[in-house]
Amino acid sequence: QRLAADGSALAAHVDALQTQIQQAPYVHHDDTGWRIGAQNAWVGAFRSADTVLFRANLRHTNVEVREGLGHNFAGVLISDRFSSYDSRYLQDVRQQKCLAHLIRNADEVAAVLQRQPG
């Protein structure tokens, strides 16, 4: 973000990627831990059918998700069930929870139930 903030060709390329993400019919989003210097941070990955944009952030909230999607995102956000996606600020964004996460959770519940007598 720092290198792309100076009006360079890289900045224009990052802006174009951001626009593609914001206009996509669906976007997958996930974060992973990162470090910026000695400070804890996160890298958010926004992925559509043909575009991937990574954004490094010092925070891990719905604000960073909204900044990545833009104010007029009309597609579907596909994500895990982290609490930031449940923000009232994202209530108008159509969402699909990651099916792999849902299947894993259902398998865990079934495994617990199978161990119970009766």
C-alpha angles and dihedrals in degrees: 000000000000093000093045095051099079103078093258128141087266090056091052091049092050090048090052091050090049090052091049091052092048092051097044120117089230136010130194114213132189137153132215132189118270139165128231105196104312094333126101112244141156136236114218118204118205112190131180128173093286109007134070123188124182120201123189113214136180090212134053105211141113089270092073091047091051092048090053095047096040128223096284101045106153099175132087121277112217114198148136119267100269110150095244090072089060092062117131086234089067096043093107093051113095109235138195117192116225107271093212089059092048093048091048090051092048090050090051092051091047091050091053092048092049090056092055118094118249 
